[in-house]
């Protein structure tokens, strides 16, 4: 279980058509497993780039990210993939559910090619019950509301018991009321599972309820403060 993530001098830039675009500027941040952290800022501020780097989906151009002191991103690809499976769960704005699979089957997808020390289907049903969808096991995504589809996506992110949940605009495609419910569900899961949560959002109302609020602009962290929820 990874308890601390440290970003030191982390930068990310992209080259194309003879130009260099800096998506994330020199960033120093430390995240503790017990925190519920909101990352807020306008489009293009570097929020999603930071999340993808922390989640090992990409590598920084400069700087280092360490996980309990280990530099995972310097390892071979198969090692990084195993680490990502064991430690990190992703939730996206687009639910990314497979349309021909049921809720239960969608939740099981991260486990299909993995050996795990628990019964896969039993675990999938457990997390679907956690998110309030035990009665939708055999429903297809087209038979679910937007909020229900996002809850299936959250269950899928939880199924392999990660240390960290990385949520990239998970309420962005939902109406305000449904978005509040999804946020509240993540707070409950954070308390029940003890996982660290990094919650990227445009919504200052939701961000203000987090334990910690990181504000970004133009690829840089401009504020890092304790939220109102302790």
PyMOL commands that set and color helices and strands:
alter all, ss='L'
color gray80, all
select helices_A, chain A and resi 47-54+72-74+77-87+103-111+120-130+134-136+141-143+146-158+176-193+204-207
alter helices_A, ss='H'
color red, helices_A
select strands_A, chain A and resi 4-16+19-32+36-40+62-67+88-92+164-168+196-201+212-217+220-226
alter strands_A, ss='S'
color yellow, strands_A
deselect
rebuild
show_as cartoon
